[in-house]
Structure formats: structure tokens, C-alpha cells
Amino acid sequence: MTNKTDRIIIFDTTLRDGEQCPGATLNIDEKLVIAKQLARLGVDIIEAGFAFASPGDFEAVSKIAKIVGTENGPVICSLARAIKADIEAAAEALKPAVNARIHTFISTSDIHLEYQLRKSRAEVLAIAEEMVAYAKSFMKDVEFSPMDAARSDPEFLYQVLERTIAAGATTVNIPDTVGYTTPSEFGAIIKGIIENVPNIDQAIISVHGHNDLGLAVANFLEAVKNGARQLECTINGIGERAGNASLEELVMALHVRRQYFNPYLGRPEDSQESLTNIDTRQIYKTSRLVSNLTGMLVQPNKAIVGANAFAHESGIHQDGVLKNKLTYEIMDAQLIGLTDNQIVLGKHSGRNAFRTRLKELGFELSDTELNKAFVRFKEVADKKKDISDWDLEAIVNDEIQQAPDLFRVELVQVSCGSNARPTATVTLRTPEGEELTDAAIGTGPVDAVYKAINRVVNVPNQLIEFSVQSVTAGIDAIGEVTIRLRYESKVFSGHAANTDIIVASAQAYVNALNRLYASLQSQEKPEEVSAQKV
């Protein structure tokens, strides 16, 4: 494949760079769930993790490589510093994948060379060339990133890229590691590379960028116009600091404005062929899944997948949309997987109808998972007359994709009111199977519940975020609670959904505490690896 490809390659780094977002840590099973959904979404490459970083990361990369890296599946990639041990770990973890890629990197900006690496340009050039060749000895697909490329001296950058391509790099990635560049500057960097790296036609130009100035997506689109053909992005734009370029925004910008971008990819202007391999109807479901499992909420006004993205409050807008959607909507909500047909099931619906609808929504459950979800569905249906697709999604995500099942909520009972002191009684089942009950007084019912739970679990923590969202409209709506706890320097998230918001709050809190408890009990002591940014 050369840099002249007429489509855009989508490289998803949600499971690697996205997981570096504080509080977004995922366990292996959760990573696998997301990887399967990314495959359904149609991403070309999944950066599954940083295999050398820890035994847990190695296992996650290996498991995803085996289960998702099938013949017709995406390329599975592992990050590796330009160090032999990193590259060896990546190669070993990726062995089960039919199509695999090692992504190795080293800094090239003078500020990184002086203060972080403490190496000369000549040393970095030699290391980059040697380590790309070493990675190439394990597999044919090798990507190289000159970290902080956007702030690197152009002439040195050209030299590094030429040498690494000659050493075997099939993709060269240009990272805006600190989110500093503007669109015109980033476009000029890509143009300069094409004009000044003699063998650039032997590799795909990729771009990676952070959103510190809110310009990541704009930078990428300008890079596409100037010759970049791979975009490294994350679901919901999650990632370090202000996050990464958002996959859904990039894909839909390229889809909605394909007549504008077609000529830059050598296509007829009026071509209706998609510029990516993404199944856009899977976008919303993928966004919700990543949000639920990471505990990172999507802001209501977020482009494409925010709750307000297709909402119209202005009377003028409402009038126009009722007459013709195109008056104020540039894309159909159904394009990203939203549907107007929300009511699908009720309390009299059977297991077969439940299974069929879940399959239509893209859920592939084992018999055990289906049984658990069906029991929960019946419980909700007894309290809520009509069950929507969004309700079903919340039920399945809450019931199936849980934290380690250590402590379990057995009873939540609260007493509160305008002239009463909020009091909560909580019963938890411990990991040993013992039922423990305690009570507490708080500033409100949720605070009282959390204090009672803390008395039972007895693990110190700091609650740093508590949020509640309604899945659907109506007084009987399922409420989703997301919380984040801090213990020392680590952040743990919890998520739960229930028609009773107090119960959901208790379950979400215990969910997060289970993650924290499992972390404390784990005998695994992962090696700390620095410079994971790229």
C-alpha cells in the first residue's frame, strides 16, 4: 500500500491512548468487549495497548489479537518504545493475530531530546533506524512515530523519516503530541514531508494529535487535504489531558462533506462512495459502550454523539425541521445508529423476542449472559410499561459488562425528607459470601448510602465525581449513575443503571469499589513505563 491510497485508514487508539485518560482504566474483559465493537464499527487498525507496560496490558493485547485479530478482522497493533525489550513484548503479544502491526516511537523534538531523552540527534537517528529494522524482523507491518514531530526541526524530521522508511516502516505517523499546532501549520508539515522525503511514496502518512486547543479534528482534516491517509483517533475523543482527535467527528465530517474531500483523494467530486470503511450506524452504540465502560460521560453538546446533537429547542428550528429535516440538519440521526422507533418490548415479551431484539441492536450474548440480562429486563419491565432500545442497551451494559463481582449490593433502604435526617441502611454480600449490614446518616440519601457502604467495605477512597443521566424521557425512566473514586494516585470508575436512582447510586459506588478492591488485592505489580504519549 502506498501513500496514494484513495481512502482514509482509521486507526483506533481508544484502548491505548484513550485509556491513558485519568480514570478511564479498563480491565481485560472490558477491553475485549470494546475491541469486538470496534471491529463491528469497521476500524482498520486497533491499537490494543502497550504490551511491555504491564502483564495486564500484554494479556489484553494477546487476547484481542487472538479473538478479534481474525482473517477478516482489523489489524491488531501494539505500541512499543524504540527499545528491543518493548518490541519483543509487542511481537510476542501479537502472535495470535492474522494481521498485526508493531508501532514503535522515539522523540525527535529538540526539547524532548535535551530534557527527556538526553540524547543527540545522531543518537536518536541511529536508534530509530535500528529499532524499526528490528521490529521489521518480527513482522512486515511496522509503524514509526517521531514523538513531538509537530515541534521537531523539519530537516531533522525529514531525515528520520527517510531512514526509518528505508529500514522497513510501512507507515510513518506524525504526532502533534502536545496539541500545539494549528490546521494550516499541520497541513504544511504534511506537505513538507511529501516534498522533502524522497522515499515517502513507500509508506502511508499517518497523523496523531491531541486536542489541547480544540483543534485536533481540524488539524487532521487539513492533513488529509495535504496527503495524510491514516488518522489515529479515539471514540468520544478520550485520551490524555484534553483528549485525542474524535473518531466519530472525523468520520462524519468526511462522510457529510465527501464531495469537498473527494478531489483530494483523487476521486470524482460527485462520488458517493464512502471515504472510510466505517459502518456509521455503529457509531452511537460504540460511543455509549466506551462511555459506560470507562465512566467518561459524553457532554450533551458533543458533536455527533452528544444528547443534544439532534435536538432542536428553537421554535424557528423546530418549525423548519418539521417541514424538512434538511433545513437545520446536515445529517440523518439514523446514520449514526439512532432510531425513532424506540418502543420495542414490554413485560409480556418472551425470551426469544428479547434475544432477537438484542441481536438486532448488535449484542452477541452467551446463554449465561442472556439469562442474566433477561432476568434484569423482566425486573425493569415490571416497573416500566414500555422498554425502549436505549433501556435495553442500559440493561445489557449494566448487567453484563460489570466490574469484578466481589462485593454485591443486597439491600438499600433510605429514609429522608424535608424535616428528616437522611439515613441509609445497606446490606452487602462480601467476597467470602458473608452478608454485612450497616447504617449511616448523611447530608442526603446518596451521601448516607455511600457512608454506610464505606463502613462495610472499609477501603479508604475519595469520591471525585458523581453524575446522573436519564436514559429516556419520562418519570419512569432508567437512571444511569457514573462515579469516579480516587485512591492515592489512581482513579476508579463505576457505572450502574436502575429505575431507582438511589439503588443505581449504590450499585455504581460498589462497582467502583470492586475495581479498587481488586486492584489492592492483586498480586500483580506492573512495571511502570514512562513516555506512553506519542
Beta strands, then each sheet from edge to edge (+ up, - down):
strand 1: 9-12
strand 2: 45-49
strand 3: 75-81
strand 4: 100-107
strand 5: 142-147
strand 6: 171-176
strand 7: 204-209
strand 8: 230-233
strand 9: 343-345
strand 10: 387-388
strand 11: 408-415
strand 12: 423-429
strand 13: 435-441
strand 14: 462-470
strand 15: 479-487
strand 16: 490-498
sheet 1: 1+ 2+ 3+ 4+ 5+ 6+ 7+ 8+ 1+
sheet 2: 9+ 10-
sheet 3: 11+ 12- 13+
sheet 4: 14+ 15- 16+
end
